[in-house]
């Protein structure tokens, strides 16, 4: 079977010459972990996102694909993160809140606050509400993402989650009118609403 001339992974292309470079780069960094190696490679090859962040997650996926294909040999895995399998991942702990419905005229509800809660003290509350009330339950988002709680009367009444858009989605690209180059140039401007829920019976207007 002929060897592949190029490999593609999540929009990143690598050819035979780069594979030769990768083999030499890995040999020159014998003490680097897989995580550190991917970041060093991104710096060496200039693999960065539009916001300047390293594409190290994509790089690690590409390296793993090449190793499985027998093209390169990566350092041994130094540790494994517990709970990576979806069935084994610990579920969010329940956070108790007042669930008595708010019964009032709409005009009496008062101001609505939309709060960004990622990496704040209220993020566990977001996880708990999603786990308890959303039919898909809570799943850790992949890639760039945002989490919001919606508050009324000093209580959470809804939540929303957004994440970076899938790289390849034919029906979306046809609808927008994107070709491959337009998608690569503009994909960073899209965000996907991955979760939206108004808590059951949170507000009853009378």
C-alpha positions in Angstrom: 0.0 0.0 0.0 1.4 3.4 -1.0 2.2 5.8 1.8 0.0 8.9 2.1 1.6 12.0 0.8 -0.3 14.3 3.0 -2.4 14.0 6.2 -5.3 16.1 7.4 -6.7 16.6 10.8 -9.2 19.3 11.9 -8.2 21.6 9.1 -4.5 21.2 9.5 -2.5 19.6 6.7 0.9 18.0 7.0 3.1 16.5 4.3 6.0 14.0 4.1 8.6 16.7 4.6 6.9 17.9 7.8 6.5 14.3 9.0 10.3 14.0 8.7 10.6 17.2 10.6 8.3 15.9 13.3 10.3 12.7 13.8 13.5 14.7 14.2 11.8 17.2 16.6 10.5 14.4 18.8 14.0 12.9 18.9 15.5 16.2 20.0 13.0 16.6 22.9 13.2 13.2 24.6 12.2 14.6 28.0 9.0 16.5 26.9 5.6 15.1 27.8 3.0 14.8 25.0 1.3 17.9 26.3 4.6 19.9 26.3 5.7 18.5 23.0 2.5 19.6 21.2 2.9 23.2 22.5 6.6 23.3 21.5 5.6 22.1 18.1 2.9 24.7 17.7 5.5 27.4 18.5 8.0 25.9 16.1 5.5 25.6 13.2 3.5 28.7 14.0 0.2 26.8 14.5 -2.0 29.4 16.2 -5.6 30.4 16.4 -6.9 33.7 15.1 -6.7 35.1 18.7 -3.0 34.0 19.0 -3.6 31.0 21.2 -1.7 27.8 20.3 -3.6 25.1 18.5 -2.1 22.5 20.8 -5.3 20.5 21.1 -5.4 20.0 17.3 -1.7 19.3 17.3 -2.1 16.5 19.9 -4.9 15.0 17.9 -2.8 15.1 14.7 0.2 13.6 16.5 -1.9 10.8 17.9 -3.3 10.1 14.4 0.2 9.9 12.9 1.4 7.6 15.7 -1.5 5.2 15.1 -0.7 5.2 11.4 2.9 4.2 12.3 4.4 7.5 11.0 5.9 8.7 14.3 6.6 7.5 17.8 5.4 9.6 20.7 6.7 9.7 24.2 5.0 7.2 26.6 1.9 8.5 28.3 3.0 9.8 31.7 -0.4 10.0 33.4 -4.1 9.6 32.6 -6.8 11.9 33.6 -9.5 10.1 35.7 -13.0 10.4 34.3 -12.2 11.0 30.6 -14.7 8.3 29.5 -18.2 9.8 29.4 -19.7 6.9 31.4 -17.0 7.2 34.1 -16.9 11.0 34.4 -18.1 12.3 37.8 -21.5 14.0 37.5 -21.9 17.6 38.9 -22.9 17.8 42.5 -26.4 19.0 43.3 -26.7 22.6 44.4 -29.9 23.3 46.3 -31.8 26.4 45.4 -35.3 27.7 46.1 -37.6 26.3 43.3 -40.8 27.8 44.5 -42.4 29.4 41.4 -42.3 33.2 41.2 -46.0 34.1 40.7 -46.5 37.7 39.8 -47.4 40.1 37.0 -44.8 40.5 34.4 -44.3 44.2 35.4 -43.4 43.1 38.9 -40.6 40.8 37.9 -38.1 43.6 37.9 -34.8 43.7 36.1 -33.2 40.6 34.5 -29.5 40.0 34.9 -27.5 37.9 32.4 -24.3 36.8 34.2 -21.2 35.2 32.7 -20.3 32.4 35.1 -17.5 30.5 33.5 -14.5 30.4 36.0 -16.5 32.1 38.7 -18.0 30.9 42.0 -21.4 30.4 40.3 -20.1 27.9 37.7 -20.9 24.9 39.9 -24.5 26.2 40.1 -24.7 26.3 36.3 -23.4 22.7 36.1 -25.9 21.5 38.7 -28.9 23.2 37.1 -28.0 21.8 33.7 -27.5 18.3 35.2 -30.9 18.4 37.0 -33.2 20.1 34.4 -31.8 19.8 30.9 -32.8 16.6 29.0 -29.3 16.3 27.7 -27.8 16.8 31.2 -24.4 18.4 31.6 -21.4 17.6 29.4 -18.1 19.4 29.5 -17.9 21.7 26.5 -15.0 21.2 24.0 -12.9 24.2 22.8 -13.8 27.8 23.5 -17.1 28.2 25.3 -19.2 30.6 27.4 -21.7 29.9 30.2 -24.4 32.3 31.4 -27.0 32.3 34.2 -30.1 34.5 34.0 -31.3 35.9 37.3 -34.6 37.5 38.4 -35.6 38.4 41.9 -32.1 37.3 43.0 -32.8 33.7 41.8 -31.6 31.8 38.7 -34.4 31.4 36.2 -32.6 30.3 33.0 -29.2 29.5 31.6 -27.4 29.5 28.2 -24.2 28.0 26.9 -22.3 28.8 23.7 -19.3 27.1 22.1 -17.1 27.4 19.1 -18.7 26.2 15.8 -17.9 22.8 14.3 -15.3 23.2 11.6 -17.1 21.2 8.9 -20.9 21.3 8.5 -22.0 21.0 4.9 -25.6 22.2 5.3 -24.5 25.3 7.2 -21.8 26.1 4.7 -24.2 25.7 1.8 -26.8 28.0 3.5 -24.2 30.7 4.2 -22.6 30.3 0.7 -19.2 29.4 2.0 -16.5 27.6 0.0 -13.6 26.0 1.8 -11.5 29.1 1.9 -14.3 31.3 3.2 -15.1 28.8 5.9 -11.4 28.7 7.1 -11.3 32.5 7.1 -14.6 33.2 8.9 -15.3 30.1 11.1 -13.9 32.0 14.2 -16.8 34.5 13.9 -19.5 31.8 14.6 -20.7 30.6 18.0 -23.2 27.7 18.6 -25.9 27.9 21.3 -25.3 24.4 22.8 -27.7 24.7 25.7 -30.7 26.9 26.5 -33.2 26.3 29.3 -35.8 28.3 31.2 -36.1 26.4 34.6 -39.4 24.6 34.9 -42.1 26.7 36.6 -39.4 29.3 37.5 -41.9 32.2 36.8 -45.6 32.1 36.5 -47.2 35.3 35.3 -50.6 36.3 36.6 
